[in-house]
Amino acid sequence: MRPVLRIGWRVRLAGACAPLAHRRFRLHFAARLLSWTGSAVAPLALAFAALQIGGGPRALGLVLAAGVVPQIAALPVGGVVADRLDRARVMVWSNLVCAFAEVAAVVLLVSGAARVWQLAVMAGVCGAAGAFFAPAADGAVAEVVPAGQWHTANALLKFGQNTGKAASPALGGVLIAAAGPAWAIGWDAVTFAASAFLFTRAGPLPRTTRPRTRFTADLREGWREVTGRRWLAVMVCQAALIGPAWLAGYQLLGPLYGERVLGGAGPWGVVVSAFTAGLIAGAALALAWRPSGAGVTVCAGTGALALPLAAIAARIPLPVLVTAMLVAGAGLEVAMVAWASLLQERIPGDRLGRTLSYSALGQTLPVPVAYLLAGPAAELLGLRTTLAAAAALITTAAVLPLALPQVRALTLAPAEKTEPTAPLRAAV
């Protein structure tokens, strides 16, 4: 039995690494991994930079909001650009714009001339650039590996992203303590520039020829792509409810619970680390397991986010809460890999960027509203009641789409049977 088991694990490992056999994917993977190591440091560095120049909580909130609002506004445009132009070029220029903006911020901080509004502008430029980068980068995955390897490629990218997220904050803390926040932002600029260089090495990506249309017509076509598929519209609405409820509970109300009930930042840090570990474990699971029922997997995985919020509302002991966070992180990541693969399989390549951008917009747009409502709701109803309501909302939003036969019928094609459907998705 042992030799058979060894062969089985070798086969699985070879399958998990199969996308790395393609040079363009290796460059794509390395570029995004490098960029993630910088981007995970940037929010902490930006926060300390705003505080260093005399800004208070309001100033910090302004800088953070400045990075989100332009991104939301630019997402539909970024999707059109990702479908119209070579996606590699879009990724290169998005990274270079961020690099130049952060270099300018470093110069201002080092010279002592930086002001809060200047940091807000830098954050806004990077946020807007991210709206162009995200649909181009996610769409490019379907162009640099064969169709049968899309799911594995998405899982590899998620694994690299989550590993970088787990390690980079510690690096950022050391860098900020040793050299100051300006140089931590400078590190992010370096990773953006290096990432852009790696994308140029991959060369132009294959594209289908499409008739030249007006920009507004492309926007409308992308919107029809979402609304014309009932399962897609329903799942985007699901994410628009689950995402804000989770983020408000986890990022805003969770730390309050950690301070008031768990005893401070230390225990809550353990909870957060468990969620990050769950994300890494979920990406690793997605490498080894390709679920056939994608619709059920997405609903169950995102629904798992209700577990830790319900555990907090019930004041369950810390070890149980840590376990719930671990399960929630793993479930979310398996769901996200399945969702990305599903869109790549079901959406034509020349409309994939716009579909991804509208999907991201639907998930992101309600988040600021949730942040604004969560605090007053906790004051009015109580912290635990508000968290229980968020858990109930996530559970309801996760279950309701399963009443639709189209959602239950969503499947991922078996890897060995999936073939490219257009030149855009040809193997490189």
N, C-alpha and C positions, 0 to 999 in steps of 0.2 A: 504493500500500500504506500509506503513512503516514497519510492521512486515516482509513482503515479501522481502523488500529491505535489512533489517537487516540479514535475513537468507541468502540472496544472497551474501552479503559481508562476512558472516561467512564461507560460503562454499568456497569462493575465497581465504580467508585467510588460511583456512585449507589446500586447495590445494597448496598454495604457500609454506606452511611449511611442506608439506608431506615428502620431502626427509629427513628432520631432524628427522623423526621417526626411521631412520635406524642408529644404533650406529656407524657403520663405516663411514657413511657420516658425522655424527656429529663431529667425531674426525678429519676427513679430512677437514671439513669446519673450525673448530676451529684452526687447525694447519696452514692452509693457511692464515686465517685472522690474526693470531698472527705474522706470517712471513711478511705479507704485512705491518703491522705497523712499522716493523723495516726497511724493504726495501724502504719504502717511505721516511724515514729519511736519509738513507745512502748516496744518491747522494749529498745532501746538506752538510753532514758531511765530505764527502770525498773531496769536493771542498774546504771547509774551512781548512781542514787538509793540503792539498797541498799548499795552500796560506800561512798557518802558518809556514811551514818549509822553506819558502823562494821561493817557486815556483811562476812563473808568469803565464800569459795566455797560453803560450806554454806548460808549465808543466801541467797545468790543462787539456788542450786538450789531452796531452799524456795519462794522467790517465783515462780520460773518454773514449778515443779510445781503451785503453787497456782492458776495460770491454766489448767492443762490438765485436772486431775482433775475439778473441778466441771463443766467443759464436757462431758467424757465422760459423767458421771453424768446431766446434764440433757438430753442430745441426744434420747432417746426422748420425753421430756415436751415438748420444744420442737417436735418434729414434730407431735404431737397438737394443740398449741396453734395451730400454723401452719395446720392443716386446719380447726380449729373456729372460729377468730376471723378477723376481717378482717386480712389479712397486712400491710397498710399500718400498721395500729394496732400490731401486734406489733413491726414494725421501728422505729416511733417510740419506743415505750416501752423497747425494748432499748437503743437509742442513748442515751435520756435517763438510764437507770439507769447506764450506763457513764460518762456525763458527770458525774453527781452523785458517783459513787464516786471519779473522778479529781480532781474539785474538792476533795473532802475530803482526798485524799492531798496535793494541792498545799498546802492550808492547813497540814497537819501538817508538811510538809517546810519550808515557809517560816518557820513559827514555831519550828522546831527541836525539835518534840515528837514527830516521827515515829519509829516503831520498826519493825523488820523485820516483825513479825507483822501490823502494820497494812497495810504494803504487800502482804503476802501475802493479806490479806482483800480489799483492793482488786482485786488480780489475780484472785482467785477470783470476785468479783462480776461482773467484766467477762467472765471466761471463761464463767460460767453464762449471762449475758445473750447472749453470742455463740451459745450453743446454741439459743436461741430465734430469734435474728436470721437465722442461716444458712438453715434450711429455709424460713423465710418469704420471705426475699429471693430465693432461687433459684426458689421456686415462683411468686413474683410476676411473674417474667419472662414466664411463660406467660399472664399476665393483662393485660399492658400493651402487647403487640404481637400482631399476627395470627400464626396458627400457622406460616405460611410463612416468617416472619422470626425464628423462635426461634433457629435456628443462628447467624444473623448477629448477633442481639442478644447471645447468649452470647459470641461472639468479640469484640464491641466491649467488653463488660465485662471480659473477660480482658485485652484489650489495655490498657485503662485501668488495671486493677489492676497489671499488670506494669510499666507505665511509671511508675506511682507508687512501686512497690517499688524501681525503679532509681534514682529521683531523691531519694526521701525520706530515706534514710540520710545522704546528704551534708547535707541540710537539718538533720537531727537533730543531726549532729555539730557543725555551726556553732552551732545553738541551744544545745546543752549547753555548748559552750565559752564562748559569749558570756554566757549568762544562767543556766546551771545546769540540772540535770536536772528540777527542779521545774517550770520554765516549759516545758520540752519536753513533760512530761506534761500541763501546762495547755493546750498547743496541741492535743493529742489530745482533751482534753475539749471544746474549742471546736469542733473538727471534728465530734465526735459530736453536739453540740447543733445545729450548723448543718445537719448531715445530717438530723436529726430534723425540723427545720423544713421542709426541702425535701420530705420524705416527706408531711408534713401538707398541703402545697400540692397534691399529687397527688390527694388526696381518697380516699374509700374505694374499694377494688377490687371488681370484680364477683365474686359468689360464687354457687355453686349451693346450693340449699336441700337440706339433708340431715337425716334424722331425728336427734333428740337421743338419744344413746347414752351409756352409762357410760364414764368415762375409761379404765378397764382394758379395756373392750371395744374402744375405739379403738386402744389399744396393741397388742392381739392382732391386730386387723384389719391394722394396719400391718406387723406381723411376718409375717402370712400373705401379704401382698402381695409380700414379698421371697422367702419360702421357697416360695411357690406358683408362682413363675416360675423355672424351672430355670436359664435363662440369667442371670437377675439374681443368684440365689444364687451361681452359679459365679463371676461377675465380681466380686461383693463379696468372695468368698474370695480371688480373685486379688489384689485391691487390699490385702487384709489381709496378704498375703505380700510384695508388691512395695513398698508404702509404707514399712513399718518397715525392710526391708532397705536401701532407698535412703537413708532419713533417717539410719540408723545409720552407713552408709558415708560419706555426703556431709557430714553435720553433725558427726559425732563422730570418725570415723577419718580422714576427709579432711584436716582441719587437722593431725592428727599426721603424716600423710604430707608435708604441706606444710612442716612444721617440720623433720622429720628428713631428707627427701630433696630437696625443692625449694629449700630454703634460707631458709624463713621465711614471714612473713605476706604479703610483697609478691607473690611468685609465686603463692601460693595465692589471693590476692585477684584476680589475673588470671583464674584458673580459675573462681572464683565469678562474676565479671563475665561470663564467657563463657556460663555457665548462664543468668544473668538475660537476657542478650542473646538467647539461644535461646528463652526464654519469650516475649519480645516478638515475635521473628520468627515463632514458631509461632502466636501469636494473629493476627498480620497475615496469615499464610498461611490460617488458618481463615476470615478475612474474605473471601478471594478464592476459596476452594476448599471445596466442600461434598462430603465423601466419601460415596459411596453405601453402601459396605460398612463400617458403623459398628463391627461386632464386630471385624473384622480391623484396622481403624484403631486402635481402643482397645488391642488386644493388641500391635500393632506399635509404637505410640507409647510405651506404658509399658515395653515390652521394651527400647526404646532406652536406658533408664536403666542397663542393664547395661554399655553401652559405656565410659563413663568409669571405672567401678569396675574393669572388666577392664583398662583402660589403665593405671590406677594399679598394679594387681597385677603387670602385666608391666613396670613402670617404663619405659613408652614416653616419648619426649621430650616436653617441655612443649608445643610447638606442636601435636602430635598430641592430647595430652590436652585442650587448649583446644578443638580441633575436635570432639572427642568430647563435651565438655560442651555445646557449641553445638547439636549434633545432638540430644542428649538433651533439652535444654530445649525445642527446637522440637517434637520428637516428643511429649513429655509434654503440651504445651499443645494441640496438635491433638487428641490423645486426650481431654483433659478437656472440650474444647468439644463434641466428638462425643458424649461420654458424657452431658453435661448435656442436650443436644438429644434424645438417644435416650430418656432418662427422661421428658422433657416430652411426647414423642410417645406413648410406650407406657403411661404410668401415668395413670389417671384423675385429674383435677385435684383432687378432694376427698380423695385419698389420697397426693398427690404429696409433701406436707410430711413425712409419716411415712416414706415410702419414702426420701426424701433423708436424713432423720435416721438411719435404720438403716444406710443405705449409708455415711454419714460415720462412724458409730459403729464399723462393721466395719473401716474403714480406720485409725481413730485408736486403738482400744483396745489393739492389740498394740505400739504405738510405745514406751511406757515400758518394756515388757519388752525390746524390742530394744536400747534405750539401756543397760539394765542388763547385758545379755549381751554386748554388743559389746566393751566394755573387757576383761573377763576372757578372752573368746575371743581377742582380739588378743595378750594376754600369754601365753596358753597355746599358740596355734597360730602366732603371728607376724602382723604387720600385713598383709602382702601376701597371705598364705594366707586370712586372714579376709575380706579384700576380694574375693578370687577366689571364695570360697564365696558371698558376697553376690551377686556378679554371676551365678553359676551358678543361685542361687535365683530371681533376677529373670527370667532367661532361661527357666527351666523353668516358672515361674508364668505367664509371658507366652504360652508356646506351648501348654501343656496345654489351656486352654479351647477352642482351635481344633479339638480333636478332637470337640467337641460340635457337631452340625449346627445346633442352635438358635443358637449363637454365630456360626457362619460365616454364617448366614442373616440376621443382624441388619442392617437397612438403615435409612437416613434417607430419608424421603419427599422427592421433588423439591420444591423451594420453590414452584414454580408450581402444584403439584397438592395441596399440603397445605392442608386447611381446618380451622377450629376444630371440635372435636367436642362441645363443651358450652358453655353460657353462661359458665362460669368462664373460658374461654379466648377469649372474644370480643375483637375488636379494640376499642381505645378511641380 
